């Protein structure tokens, strides 16, 4: 059996956040909605003490590369539409195949 792990590193720029608490509330809300809607693993992974930048790590698992890629694209598009205080920055994705 083979599987594909898709991972994304999404940077969000917070021009409108005035405190780290504002940023964390926004990232927590987005993360919860992504988990519920897409069943993807998501967490804040970098820039924890920077109130102007937030970085989310996202992981999905599929049995096909195109499906994993589409899942990541859907999650990133959802995040971009959901932002209230920030805007999407860099997005880096990778597909990792493995045989079990």
N, C-alpha and C positions, 0 to 999 in steps of 0.2 A: 504494500500500500504506500502510495506517495502522497505528500502534502506540500503545500506552499504556505510559508509565513510571509505576510506582508507587513512592513513596518513603515511608519511615517514619523518624521520629526517636524512639527509645525511651530513656527515662531509667530507670536502675536505681539504687535506693537500697540502700546496703550498710551495714546496721546491725551486721552480724556481721564485717565485714572489719576487721582490725586494722592492716594495712599496705597500701600501694599495690600491693605484690607480690601479696597475696591477691586484691585487686580485679582486677588485670590477668590473673592466672591464670584467674579465673572468666570474665572477658570473652573471653579467648582461647579457652577451651574451648567456650563457647557459640557464638562466631563460627565456629569450625571445624565444629561440628555443624550449624549453620544452612547453611553453604556445602555441606556434603556431602548433607544431606537435601533441601534446597529449591533448590539451584543459584541462590541469591540472592547479590548482592554485599553485604557487610557489613563495617563497620569501626568502631573506636572513634573518635569524632569530636570530643568535647568532654570537659571535666573531667578531663584527663589527669593532673593532679597532685593531684586531690582524692580521698582514699581512701574517702570516704563516698558519692560519686556517680559513676556511669559513664553515658555516653551513646553509643548505637550508632546509626549510620546504615545503613539497609537500602534496597536498590534492586532492583526486579524489572521485567522487561519482558514484555509480553504483547500479543496482538493484540485484546484486548477488555478494557474497563474493569472489568466485574464479575469477570473472572478475575484481573486484577491485584489488585483489592481483596481477593478471597478468598485469594490467595497471601500478601499482607501480614498478613491476619488469622490465617492458619495459622502464619506465622513468629512473630508476637507471642505467640500462645497457646503455642507450643513454648518460646519463651524464658521465659515465665512459669512453665511446668511444670518447666523445667530449672534454675532458680535454686536454688543451695545456700546461698549467703551473703547474698543480697539479696532485695529484692522489687521488683516492677514499680512504676515511678512514672508520669510523664506519657508518653503515646503520641500522637504527631502524625503523621497520614498525609495524603498528597496524591496525586492522580492527574493526570498531565500527558499530554495527547494530542498527537500530531503526525502529520503526513502526510509520507510520504517521496517 
